[in-house]
């Protein structure tokens, strides 16, 4: 071998104040006390770099990295400082940057301005001995396809400036802003490479050869080839794994150069795309395979492919067993980004993330692991699984439940499921579909939502509910949004769900007392609003029933601390309806009726349960009458001050044998302020899938606030430009009718057949006003239980907001939610399409009910 293939590493380490968890700018005070051959300064005062000696084995590399970290930690501890090996410090903010003194660094800040001020980042540089400069240049170009996987393995920088960036390695995104970052392109030999560097320096864009920040480069100060793409890794063995893979890739490329093998590089744009994809998703999404043309692979498959391709070189170097084992360990526990996000999800506290990174940095080479033996055998782990992480290891909030359900054998599961089915039959829990009662499918594994997440949803959904309520009042009233030029009248007047009769209702009456919102999570755990349900959202009573079922059938399942009680929602419903009815009618003790279509109603179970729990009169339309300017119960003559409308048609269509024009007469009373209608006619305007696109703008217009919850990107086929894009991408999008419900006519493009895609294109082209397209959101998954054990299914969440006005304190997120579960192999959760449900365990804080 002409390349020496020795190993070395440089680690950039953040200095963390032990008391505050924030960056500490004490490097200039600490470095004079440290050996200069092993520790050095960096651009920022909050960082110290370690430099390993030259070694030949991975075991030696592990040893020297551990020794350097231990030596540095001990030396700086008296100053109240510790170290964190991560691409970004979780609590770093722009204001934390402090430049290290020196002419070179000062010149860089003067020239590059904010680019330098944002460099609160730390990387891992791996050196492999290649003293022949011509060979090093050729190898550097040939190893490019392996770099995305190495970056994904190292990713440790999801948090930046106090927030989750949505990237696994945001450090690499920041780093790519340097004018000399990335690939150095095609060059033939060392002389051509050096000439290119001389031209760069002569251009004045970089000052010296040290500023050639290429992904892989012949080192500017050592006879090595240097890997520069990786984040600093808290766990030492991740750095060792990357070093082993990089050295094997160097050896593979060296053999190809020596043999004169033909080399066909990827295009530069594709290489940049592959690197960006690795920075975005890390190990939780997809990476590109090693071929010249893109092959999208699950990240763990791409990593295993890389290890397998490099096996001959790893065996030659004596590294095969070590690297193969370390790769499986990393895939099992996840990279640092996965672990940081898990730590954050518990309480939403960056301090917890800092603590986790510091512990990993100071821990054993293989990292800390509080529960090394807890796994779920045969569990099909998916990116975005809420309860089970890499390596089939339960996430912290699911560990006790995982151990509990792992204790069930097939017979126990069958018995419990039989008891569940008997319970739902006994309590008559179900949906009416096509005239028959459909059994209520319930999974016995509860889903847990933390207090932190629930507070986020309360703020975001409350904001959304206020904007929707203000819009309904405005759209059916003065239409200020039109006169201010924020929206065109044709966008809502006459749209699907528009009801002219709603213009007659009192301007200040609450129109949407109960709102439902369907939410999904993306692969990083972020919540997205998928749909708004304002006309007549259902699901509350089923959420209550699920808790009662769990209490009776699985009373021994371990409950989390501060588990909220869903039964309080009936008190919230009663308070909301009475408050809104009193505001309209002036009656201090209003009588409220829930108006239903009776046993034929799809949610008949819910109508009965809510009326009974909230003290509402349960009446059909034929049970109503209008007398002396009041809506009354026909049989008793009792005046009704509020009608909670749970009917599947417009109120104007109400009719009775004694009053064929009942609906019109009820509307007359409501217009005069004699009765409050909840939920009001015309609310279906907001259920229109095309109107969903406008809700963020409604929040900005009516509240002058940034939307707190993101929406799923949605395209209106009624608009020509968007329609053309949708028609071109039907096979990639979800397309659905604007007035659809229950999953009806939803087409998930990637799962559809070619004839189905073609038919949907024809339908959209024929009636573009009827459809919308949405980007596919890979719904998060959650374990379900069956005789074969735990298995993942896609889930969404329906949450309920109760509205008594338009102020910040007038919306209340109920402590109950309905988690809907898709059948195996599907992403459609609706019960009419075979979906089920599971209990949602919402946790609060001490003192909450």
Secondary structure, 3 states (H helix, E strand, C coil): CCCCCCEEEEEEEEEEECCCCCECCCHHHHHCCCCCCCEEECCECCEEEEECCCECCHHHHHHHHHHHHHHHHHHHHCCCEEEECCCECCCCCHHHCCECCCHHHHHHHHHHCHHHHCCCECEEEEEEECCCHHHHHHHHHHCHHHHHHHHHHHCCECEECCEECCCCEHHHHHHCCCCCCECCCCCCCHHHHHHHHHHHHHHCCCCCHHHCCECEEECCCCCEEEEEEEECCCCHHHHHHHHHHHHHHHHHHHHHHHHCCCCCCCCHHHHHHHHHHHHHHCCCCEEECCCCCCCEEEHHHHHHHHHHHCHHHHHHHCCHHHHHHHHHHHHHHCCHHHHHHHHHHHHCCHHHHHHHHHHHHHCCCCCCCCCCCCCCCCCCCCCCECCEEHHHEECHHHHHHHHHHHCCCHHHHHHHHHHHHHHHHHCCCEEEECCEEEECCEEEEEEEECHHHHHHHHHHHHHHHHHHHHHHHHHCCCCHHHHCCCCCHHHCCCCCCCCHHHHHCCCCCCCCCEEEEEEEECCCCCEEEEEEECCCCCCHHHHHHHHHHHHHHCCCCCCCCCECCCCHHHHHHHHHHHHHHHHHHCCCCCCEEEEECHHHCCCHHHHHHHHHHHCCEEEEHHHEEEECCEEEECCCCCEECEEEEECCCCHHHCCECCECCHHHHHHHHHHCCCCEEECCCCCHHHHCCCHHHHHHHHHHHHHCCCCCCEECCEEECCCHHHHHHHHHCCCCEEEEECCCCCCCCCEEHHHCCHHHHHHHHHHHHHCHHHEEEEECCCCCEEEEEECCEEEEEEEEEEEEEEECCCCCCCEEEEEEEEEEECCCCCCCCCHHHCCEEEEEEEECCCCCC
